[in-house]
């Protein structure tokens, strides 16, 4: 366990033995002004919370930790059921998603033995750098989809090396856009024999360089497309991740008979992941524009169309980069190789409120400037 993130928390604590030993109250809340509280009833404004430590075995009322959007460090001990954290919830799905100020999260002695879904649990926790999950019994978890997706600052994950994936089916986008993640050794010996979907599991993990440690075997895998897409700095891949592995999924099996019209016909009948891959092969720009305009199709088709290098319409790309409701669509528009408006990129990089979009714009701007320098 990394305690570096707890130093300021401990220094501001003048109430309990430590940030883990909380006494009878089972709760320590520290506000931005340094005030120490030991009851949620004494809280006036949840936005004032800076640090939280809770022992749920001693809490009578439900926690408010999940609603403290400005909290930077959260410690939760002895969790046993979701209603302790968010009343009336049935799963851990999206439990802490969107907590943009959260930097470090410690989950100690959690009983998740009956949980089946942790989908998007930390989705869009843009500032999250460190996660410690102690002794999690994940033997019944079926769905890890997007658990850490868009955690752009995430650097270290402790405790995941012990995950039991015997019931796991879906790990799609689990670490998508974890752009600061450098080490995946925690997943080295995961038993992936029952997993069916790892589509885009590490998409946009730009900082990864060596993933050869992933000693995985699959018995039931149906979709492994785009596993490391846009991980352009990877130097060492696992031995099993060869051309034979990459060519076995979805639309790729049909490419010998596929032309643009065929792909257009099947995108509404294929699985979601296959839709994305299918659209990535379309060469007809007018068809791509039609897909972008068609709100009835799956959003994967629109995202793939925005990213497709055969889309050359700068007006569409710039409009999506600035005005699209979805951050992913905006990021994909920026990533399109035909998006070359340096002035607009600079504006987005400096002023946009979304961390992921800012990062994409900064990265693209550096790429354009570098290419310009190389041509001189």
DRENDO-1510 file (C-alpha; in Angstrom, 1 decimal, always signed):
<recs>
REC; n; res; u; v; w
REC; 1; UNK; +0.0; +0.0; +0.0 .
REC; 2; UNK; +1.3; +3.4; -1.0 .
REC; 3; UNK; +0.9; +5.8; +2.0 .
REC; 4; UNK; +2.4; +8.9; +0.2 .
REC; 5; UNK; -1.1; +10.1; -0.6 .
REC; 6; UNK; -2.0; +10.0; +3.1 .
REC; 7; UNK; +0.6; +12.4; +4.5 .
REC; 8; UNK; -1.4; +15.6; +4.3 .
REC; 9; UNK; -4.5; +13.7; +5.5 .
REC; 10; UNK; -2.6; +12.5; +8.6 .
REC; 11; UNK; -1.1; +15.9; +9.3 .
REC; 12; UNK; -4.6; +17.5; +9.3 .
REC; 13; UNK; -6.0; +14.8; +11.5 .
REC; 14; UNK; -6.2; +16.0; +15.1 .
REC; 15; UNK; -9.1; +13.8; +16.1 .
REC; 16; UNK; -8.5; +10.1; +15.7 .
REC; 17; UNK; -5.6; +7.7; +16.4 .
REC; 18; UNK; -4.8; +7.5; +12.7 .
REC; 19; UNK; -6.7; +7.8; +9.4 .
REC; 20; UNK; -7.3; +4.0; +9.7 .
REC; 21; UNK; -8.0; +3.7; +13.4 .
REC; 22; UNK; -11.1; +5.8; +13.8 .
REC; 23; UNK; -12.4; +4.9; +17.2 .
REC; 24; UNK; -16.1; +4.4; +18.0 .
REC; 25; UNK; -17.3; +7.0; +15.5 .
REC; 26; UNK; -16.0; +5.1; +12.6 .
REC; 27; UNK; -15.7; +8.3; +10.6 .
REC; 28; UNK; -13.2; +11.1; +10.0 .
REC; 29; UNK; -14.0; +13.9; +7.6 .
REC; 30; UNK; -11.6; +16.8; +7.0 .
REC; 31; UNK; -12.9; +19.9; +5.4 .
REC; 32; UNK; -10.9; +22.3; +3.2 .
REC; 33; UNK; -10.4; +24.7; +6.1 .
REC; 34; UNK; -9.0; +22.0; +8.3 .
REC; 35; UNK; -12.1; +21.3; +10.3 .
REC; 36; UNK; -12.3; +17.7; +11.6 .
REC; 37; UNK; -15.7; +16.0; +11.8 .
REC; 38; UNK; -16.8; +12.6; +13.0 .
REC; 39; UNK; -20.5; +12.6; +11.9 .
REC; 40; UNK; -22.2; +13.2; +8.6 .
REC; 41; UNK; -24.9; +15.0; +10.6 .
REC; 42; UNK; -22.4; +17.8; +11.3 .
REC; 43; UNK; -21.8; +18.4; +7.6 .
REC; 44; UNK; -23.3; +21.6; +6.0 .
REC; 45; UNK; -21.9; +21.4; +2.5 .
REC; 46; UNK; -20.5; +18.2; +0.9 .
REC; 47; UNK; -18.5; +20.3; -1.5 .
REC; 48; UNK; -16.3; +21.4; +1.4 .
REC; 49; UNK; -15.0; +17.9; +2.0 .
REC; 50; UNK; -11.3; +17.3; +1.3 .
REC; 51; UNK; -10.6; +13.9; +3.0 .
REC; 52; UNK; -12.7; +11.0; +4.1 .
REC; 53; UNK; -12.0; +7.9; +6.1 .
REC; 54; UNK; -14.9; +5.5; +7.1 .
REC; 55; UNK; -15.2; +2.2; +8.9 .
REC; 56; UNK; -18.6; +1.1; +7.6 .
REC; 57; UNK; -18.9; -1.6; +10.3 .
REC; 58; UNK; -19.4; +1.1; +12.8 .
REC; 59; UNK; -21.7; +3.4; +10.7 .
REC; 60; UNK; -25.4; +3.5; +11.6 .
REC; 61; UNK; -26.4; +5.7; +8.7 .
REC; 62; UNK; -25.5; +5.4; +5.0 .
REC; 63; UNK; -22.3; +7.0; +3.9 .
REC; 64; UNK; -22.2; +10.2; +1.8 .
REC; 65; UNK; -18.7; +9.5; +0.4 .
REC; 66; UNK; -20.0; +8.9; -3.1 .
REC; 67; UNK; -21.5; +12.4; -3.2 .
REC; 68; UNK; -18.4; +14.3; -2.1 .
REC; 69; UNK; -17.3; +15.4; -5.6 .
REC; 70; UNK; -14.4; +17.5; -4.3 .
REC; 71; UNK; -12.8; +14.9; -2.0 .
REC; 72; UNK; -9.2; +14.1; -2.9 .
REC; 73; UNK; -8.6; +11.0; -0.8 .
REC; 74; UNK; -11.2; +8.4; +0.3 .
REC; 75; UNK; -10.6; +5.5; +2.6 .
REC; 76; UNK; -13.4; +3.0; +3.1 .
REC; 77; UNK; -13.1; +0.0; +5.4 .
REC; 78; UNK; -15.4; -3.0; +6.0 .
REC; 79; UNK; -17.9; -2.5; +3.2 .
REC; 80; UNK; -20.5; -5.2; +3.0 .
REC; 81; UNK; -23.4; -4.0; +0.7 .
REC; 82; UNK; -24.0; -1.3; -1.8 .
REC; 83; UNK; -26.8; +0.4; +0.2 .
REC; 84; UNK; -24.2; +1.5; +2.8 .
REC; 85; UNK; -22.7; +3.7; +0.1 .
REC; 86; UNK; -25.7; +4.5; -2.2 .
REC; 87; UNK; -29.1; +3.5; -0.9 .
REC; 88; UNK; -31.3; +1.4; -3.2 .
REC; 89; UNK; -28.4; +0.5; -5.5 .
REC; 90; UNK; -28.0; -3.2; -6.4 .
REC; 91; UNK; -24.4; -3.2; -7.8 .
REC; 92; UNK; -21.2; -1.3; -7.6 .
REC; 93; UNK; -21.7; -0.1; -11.1 .
REC; 94; UNK; -20.7; +3.6; -11.6 .
REC; 95; UNK; -20.3; +4.0; -7.8 .
REC; 96; UNK; -17.6; +6.6; -7.9 .
REC; 97; UNK; -17.8; +7.7; -11.5 .
REC; 98; UNK; -17.3; +11.3; -12.3 .
REC; 99; UNK; -15.5; +12.2; -9.1 .
REC; 100; UNK; -13.0; +14.5; -10.8 .
REC; 101; UNK; -11.1; +15.6; -7.7 .
REC; 102; UNK; -10.4; +12.2; -6.3 .
REC; 103; UNK; -6.7; +11.5; -6.3 .
REC; 104; UNK; -6.3; +8.3; -4.2 .
REC; 105; UNK; -8.8; +5.6; -3.2 .
REC; 106; UNK; -8.3; +2.9; -0.5 .
REC; 107; UNK; -10.8; +0.1; -0.2 .
REC; 108; UNK; -9.9; -2.2; +2.8 .
REC; 109; UNK; -11.7; -5.4; +3.8 .
REC; 110; UNK; -14.6; -5.1; +1.4 .
REC; 111; UNK; -17.0; -8.0; +1.0 .
REC; 112; UNK; -17.9; -8.0; -2.6 .
REC; 113; UNK; -18.3; -11.8; -2.8 .
REC; 114; UNK; -21.9; -11.3; -4.0 .
REC; 115; UNK; -21.2; -8.5; -6.5 .
REC; 116; UNK; -21.5; -9.3; -10.2 .
REC; 117; UNK; -21.1; -5.8; -11.8 .
REC; 118; UNK; -18.4; -3.2; -11.3 .
REC; 119; UNK; -19.1; -1.6; -14.7 .
REC; 120; UNK; -17.7; +2.0; -14.8 .
REC; 121; UNK; -17.0; +2.0; -11.1 .
REC; 122; UNK; -14.3; +4.7; -11.4 .
REC; 123; UNK; -15.3; +6.0; -14.9 .
REC; 124; UNK; -14.1; +9.6; -15.6 .
REC; 125; UNK; -12.2; +10.0; -12.3 .
REC; 126; UNK; -9.8; +12.2; -14.3 .
REC; 127; UNK; -7.5; +13.0; -11.3 .
REC; 128; UNK; -7.3; +9.6; -9.8 .
REC; 129; UNK; -3.7; +8.5; -9.5 .
REC; 130; UNK; -3.7; +5.6; -7.1 .
REC; 131; UNK; -6.1; +2.8; -6.2 .
REC; 132; UNK; -5.6; +0.2; -3.4 .
REC; 133; UNK; -8.1; -2.7; -3.3 .
REC; 134; UNK; -7.2; -5.0; -0.4 .
REC; 135; UNK; -8.3; -8.7; -0.7 .
REC; 136; UNK; -11.2; -8.3; -3.0 .
REC; 137; UNK; -13.1; -11.5; -3.6 .
REC; 138; UNK; -14.1; -11.0; -7.2 .
REC; 139; UNK; -15.0; -14.6; -7.8 .
REC; 140; UNK; -18.6; -13.7; -8.8 .
REC; 141; UNK; -17.9; -10.5; -10.8 .
REC; 142; UNK; -19.1; -11.0; -14.4 .
REC; 143; UNK; -18.7; -7.4; -15.7 .
REC; 144; UNK; -15.6; -5.2; -15.4 .
REC; 145; UNK; -16.5; -3.1; -18.5 .
REC; 146; UNK; -15.0; +0.4; -18.2 .
REC; 147; UNK; -14.1; +0.0; -14.5 .
REC; 148; UNK; -11.2; +2.5; -14.8 .
REC; 149; UNK; -12.1; +4.0; -18.2 .
REC; 150; UNK; -11.0; +7.7; -18.7 .
REC; 151; UNK; -8.9; +7.6; -15.5 .
REC; 152; UNK; -6.4; +9.8; -17.3 .
REC; 153; UNK; -4.1; +10.3; -14.3 .
REC; 154; UNK; -4.1; +6.7; -13.1 .
REC; 155; UNK; -0.5; +5.5; -12.4 .
REC; 156; UNK; -0.7; +2.7; -9.9 .
REC; 157; UNK; -3.2; -0.1; -9.1 .
REC; 158; UNK; -2.5; -2.3; -6.0 .
REC; 159; UNK; -4.4; -5.4; -5.1 .
REC; 160; UNK; -5.7; -6.3; -8.6 .
REC; 161; UNK; -3.0; -9.0; -8.9 .
REC; 162; UNK; -5.2; -11.2; -6.7 .
REC; 163; UNK; -8.4; -10.8; -8.7 .
REC; 164; UNK; -10.3; -14.0; -9.2 .
REC; 165; UNK; -11.8; -13.9; -12.8 .
REC; 166; UNK; -13.5; -17.3; -12.7 .
REC; 167; UNK; -16.9; -15.8; -13.4 .
REC; 168; UNK; -15.8; -12.9; -15.5 .
REC; 169; UNK; -17.2; -12.5; -19.0 .
REC; 170; UNK; -16.7; -8.9; -20.0 .
REC; 171; UNK; -13.6; -6.7; -19.6 .
REC; 172; UNK; -14.3; -4.3; -22.5 .
REC; 173; UNK; -12.6; -0.9; -22.1 .
REC; 174; UNK; -11.6; -1.7; -18.6 .
REC; 175; UNK; -8.5; +0.6; -18.8 .
REC; 176; UNK; -9.5; +2.7; -21.8 .
REC; 177; UNK; -7.8; +6.1; -21.9 .
REC; 178; UNK; -5.7; +5.4; -18.8 .
REC; 179; UNK; -3.1; +7.5; -20.5 .
REC; 180; UNK; -0.7; +7.7; -17.6 .
REC; 181; UNK; -0.7; +3.9; -16.8 .
REC; 182; UNK; +2.8; +2.5; -17.4 .
REC; 183; UNK; +2.8; -0.8; -15.6 .
REC; 184; UNK; +0.3; -3.7; -16.1 .
REC; 185; UNK; +2.2; -6.3; -14.2 .
REC; 186; UNK; -0.7; -6.6; -11.7 .
REC; 187; UNK; -2.6; -8.4; -14.5 .
REC; 188; UNK; +0.3; -10.7; -15.4 .
REC; 189; UNK; -1.2; -14.0; -14.2 .
REC; 190; UNK; -4.9; -13.3; -14.4 .
REC; 191; UNK; -6.9; -16.4; -15.4 .
REC; 192; UNK; -8.7; -15.3; -18.5 .
REC; 193; UNK; -10.1; -18.7; -19.5 .
REC; 194; UNK; -13.7; -17.7; -19.1 .
REC; 195; UNK; -13.5; -14.1; -20.4 .
REC; 196; UNK; -15.4; -13.5; -23.7 .
REC; 197; UNK; -14.8; -9.8; -24.4 .
REC; 198; UNK; -11.6; -7.7; -24.1 .
REC; 199; UNK; -12.5; -5.3; -26.8 .
REC; 200; UNK; -10.4; -2.1; -26.5 .
REC; 201; UNK; -9.4; -3.1; -23.0 .
REC; 202; UNK; -6.3; -0.9; -23.1 .
REC; 203; UNK; -7.3; +1.6; -25.8 .
REC; 204; UNK; -5.4; +4.9; -25.7 .
REC; 205; UNK; -3.0; +3.8; -23.0 .
REC; 206; UNK; -0.2; +5.9; -24.5 .
REC; 207; UNK; +2.3; +5.4; -21.6 .
REC; 208; UNK; +2.5; +1.6; -21.9 .
REC; 209; UNK; +5.8; +0.3; -23.3 .
REC; 210; UNK; +6.1; -3.3; -22.2 .
REC; 211; UNK; +3.0; -5.6; -21.9 .
REC; 212; UNK; +4.9; -8.8; -22.5 .
REC; 213; UNK; +4.2; -9.8; -18.9 .
REC; 214; UNK; +0.5; -10.6; -19.7 .
REC; 215; UNK; +0.6; -14.4; -19.5 .
REC; 216; UNK; -3.0; -14.9; -20.6 .
REC; 217; UNK; -4.8; -17.9; -22.0 .
REC; 218; UNK; -8.3; -17.8; -23.5 .
REC; 219; UNK; -10.8; -20.6; -23.9 .
REC; 220; UNK; -14.0; -18.6; -24.6 .
REC; 221; UNK; -12.8; -15.3; -26.1 .
REC; 222; UNK; -15.2; -13.9; -28.7 .
REC; 223; UNK; -13.9; -10.4; -29.1 .
REC; 224; UNK; -10.3; -9.2; -28.7 .
REC; 225; UNK; -10.4; -6.5; -31.4 .
REC; 226; UNK; -8.4; -3.3; -30.8 .
REC; 227; UNK; -7.0; -4.5; -27.5 .
REC; 228; UNK; -4.0; -2.2; -27.7 .
REC; 229; UNK; -5.3; +0.3; -30.3 .
REC; 230; UNK; -3.5; +3.7; -30.1 .
REC; 231; UNK; -1.0; +2.3; -27.6 .
REC; 232; UNK; +1.7; +3.6; -30.0 .
REC; 233; UNK; +4.6; +3.4; -27.5 .
REC; 234; UNK; +4.4; -0.3; -26.8 .
REC; 235; UNK; +7.7; -2.0; -27.6 .
REC; 236; UNK; +7.1; -5.5; -26.3 .
REC; 237; UNK; +3.8; -7.4; -26.8 .
REC; 238; UNK; +2.8; -10.8; -25.4 .
REC; 239; UNK; +3.7; -13.8; -27.5 .
REC; 240; UNK; +0.1; -14.8; -28.0 .
REC; 241; UNK; -0.8; -11.4; -29.5 .
REC; 242; UNK; +0.1; -12.2; -33.0 .
REC; 243; UNK; -1.5; -11.8; -36.4 .
REC; 244; UNK; -3.4; -15.0; -36.0 .
REC; 245; UNK; -4.9; -13.7; -32.7 .
REC; 246; UNK; -5.8; -10.3; -34.2 .
REC; 247; UNK; -7.5; -11.7; -37.3 .
REC; 248; UNK; -10.0; -14.1; -35.7 .
REC; 249; UNK; -12.7; -11.7; -34.5 .
REC; 250; UNK; -15.9; -10.3; -35.9 .
REC; 251; UNK; -15.9; -8.4; -39.2 .
REC; 252; UNK; -12.3; -9.3; -39.9 .
REC; 253; UNK; -13.4; -12.8; -40.8 .
REC; 254; UNK; -15.6; -11.4; -43.6 .
REC; 255; UNK; -13.2; -8.9; -45.2 .
REC; 256; UNK; -12.5; -11.1; -48.2 .
REC; 257; UNK; -16.0; -10.6; -49.4 .
REC; 258; UNK; -16.6; -7.2; -47.9 .
REC; 259; UNK; -16.9; -3.9; -49.8 .
REC; 260; UNK; -18.3; -0.6; -48.6 .
REC; 261; UNK; -21.9; -1.5; -49.4 .
REC; 262; UNK; -21.6; -4.8; -47.6 .
REC; 263; UNK; -20.1; -3.2; -44.5 .
REC; 264; UNK; -22.9; -0.5; -44.5 .
REC; 265; UNK; -25.5; -3.2; -44.6 .
REC; 266; UNK; -24.2; -5.3; -41.8 .
REC; 267; UNK; -23.3; -2.6; -39.2 .
REC; 268; UNK; -26.8; -2.7; -37.8 .
REC; 269; UNK; -26.7; -6.5; -37.5 .
REC; 270; UNK; -23.3; -7.0; -36.0 .
REC; 271; UNK; -22.3; -6.9; -32.4 .
REC; 272; UNK; -21.4; -3.5; -31.1 .
REC; 273; UNK; -17.6; -4.1; -31.2 .
REC; 274; UNK; -17.8; -5.5; -34.7 .
REC; 275; UNK; -19.7; -2.3; -35.8 .
REC; 276; UNK; -16.7; -0.2; -34.7 .
REC; 277; UNK; -14.2; -2.4; -36.7 .
REC; 278; UNK; -16.5; -2.5; -39.7 .
REC; 279; UNK; -16.8; +1.2; -40.0 .
REC; 280; UNK; -13.0; +1.6; -39.7 .
REC; 281; UNK; -12.7; -0.2; -43.0 .
REC; 282; UNK; -15.1; +2.1; -45.0 .
REC; 283; UNK; -13.3; +4.1; -47.7 .
REC; 284; UNK; -16.3; +6.1; -49.0 .
REC; 285; UNK; -16.3; +9.5; -47.4 .
REC; 286; UNK; -20.0; +10.2; -48.3 .
REC; 287; UNK; -20.9; +7.0; -46.5 .
REC; 288; UNK; -19.0; +8.1; -43.4 .
REC; 289; UNK; -20.8; +11.4; -43.4 .
REC; 290; UNK; -24.2; +9.6; -43.6 .
REC; 291; UNK; -23.2; +7.4; -40.6 .
REC; 292; UNK; -22.3; +10.5; -38.6 .
REC; 293; UNK; -25.6; +12.1; -39.4 .
REC; 294; UNK; -27.7; +9.0; -38.6 .
REC; 295; UNK; -28.7; +9.2; -35.0 .
REC; 296; UNK; -30.5; +5.8; -35.2 .
REC; 297; UNK; -27.3; +3.7; -35.4 .
REC; 298; UNK; -25.1; +2.6; -32.6 .
REC; 299; UNK; -22.8; +5.3; -31.3 .
REC; 300; UNK; -19.8; +3.0; -32.0 .
REC; 301; UNK; -20.5; +3.6; -35.7 .
REC; 302; UNK; -20.4; +7.3; -35.3 .
REC; 303; UNK; -17.2; +7.2; -33.2 .
REC; 304; UNK; -15.5; +5.0; -35.8 .
REC; 305; UNK; -16.5; +7.2; -38.6 .
REC; 306; UNK; -15.1; +10.3; -36.9 .
REC; 307; UNK; -11.8; +8.4; -36.4 .
REC; 308; UNK; -11.7; +7.0; -39.9 .
REC; 309; UNK; -8.8; +8.7; -41.9 .
REC; 310; UNK; -11.0; +8.6; -45.0 .
REC; 311; UNK; -13.2; +11.4; -43.5 .
REC; 312; UNK; -11.6; +14.5; -44.8 .
REC; 313; UNK; -14.3; +17.1; -44.1 .
REC; 314; UNK; -12.6; +19.6; -41.7 .
REC; 315; UNK; -15.9; +21.3; -41.0 .
REC; 316; UNK; -17.4; +18.1; -39.5 .
REC; 317; UNK; -14.3; +17.3; -37.5 .
REC; 318; UNK; -13.9; +20.8; -36.1 .
REC; 319; UNK; -17.6; +21.0; -35.3 .
REC; 320; UNK; -17.6; +17.7; -33.4 .
REC; 321; UNK; -14.3; +18.6; -31.6 .
REC; 322; UNK; -16.0; +21.8; -30.3 .
REC; 323; UNK; -19.6; +21.1; -29.9 .
REC; 324; UNK; -20.3; +17.4; -29.5 .
REC; 325; UNK; -22.0; +16.4; -26.2 .
REC; 326; UNK; -19.8; +13.3; -25.8 .
REC; 327; UNK; -16.2; +13.7; -24.8 .
REC; 328; UNK; -15.2; +10.5; -26.6 .
REC; 329; UNK; -16.7; +11.7; -29.9 .
REC; 330; UNK; -14.8; +15.0; -29.5 .
REC; 331; UNK; -11.6; +13.2; -28.8 .
REC; 332; UNK; -12.0; +10.9; -31.8 .
REC; 333; UNK; -12.6; +13.9; -34.1 .
REC; 334; UNK; -9.4; +15.5; -32.8 .
REC; 335; UNK; -7.5; +12.2; -33.3 .
REC; 336; UNK; -8.5; +12.0; -37.0 .
REC; 337; UNK; -5.3; +12.6; -39.0 .
REC; 338; UNK; -7.2; +15.2; -41.1 .
REC; 339; UNK; -7.8; +17.4; -38.1 .
REC; 340; UNK; -5.0; +20.0; -38.6 .
REC; 341; UNK; -6.3; +23.3; -37.3 .
REC; 342; UNK; -3.5; +24.2; -34.9 .
REC; 343; UNK; -5.2; +27.4; -33.8 .
REC; 344; UNK; -8.4; +25.5; -32.7 .
REC; 345; UNK; -6.3; +22.8; -31.1 .
REC; 346; UNK; -4.5; +25.4; -29.0 .
REC; 347; UNK; -7.8; +26.8; -27.9 .
REC; 348; UNK; -9.1; +23.4; -26.9 .
REC; 349; UNK; -5.9; +22.4; -25.1 .
REC; 350; UNK; -5.9; +25.6; -23.1 .
REC; 351; UNK; -9.6; +26.1; -22.3 .
REC; 352; UNK; -11.6; +22.9; -22.6 .
REC; 353; UNK; -13.1; +21.6; -19.3 .
REC; 354; UNK; -12.7; +17.9; -20.2 .
REC; 355; UNK; -9.3; +16.5; -19.2 .
REC; 356; UNK; -9.3; +13.8; -21.9 .
REC; 357; UNK; -10.2; +16.2; -24.7 .
REC; 358; UNK; -7.5; +18.7; -23.5 .
REC; 359; UNK; -5.0; +15.9; -23.5 .
REC; 360; UNK; -5.9; +14.8; -27.0 .
REC; 361; UNK; -5.6; +18.4; -28.3 .
REC; 362; UNK; -2.3; +18.9; -26.6 .
REC; 363; UNK; -0.9; +15.7; -28.0 .
REC; 364; UNK; -2.2; +16.5; -31.5 .
REC; 365; UNK; -0.8; +20.0; -31.4 .
REC; 366; UNK; +2.7; +18.7; -30.4 .
REC; 367; UNK; +2.5; +16.2; -33.3 .
REC; 368; UNK; +1.6; +18.9; -35.8 .
REC; 369; UNK; +4.4; +21.2; -34.6 .
REC; 370; UNK; +6.9; +18.4; -34.7 .
REC; 371; UNK; +5.9; +17.5; -38.2 .
REC; 372; UNK; +6.2; +21.1; -39.3 .
REC; 373; UNK; +9.7; +21.3; -37.8 .
REC; 374; UNK; +10.7; +18.1; -39.6 .
REC; 375; UNK; +9.7; +19.6; -42.9 .
REC; 376; UNK; +11.8; +22.7; -42.5 .
</recs>
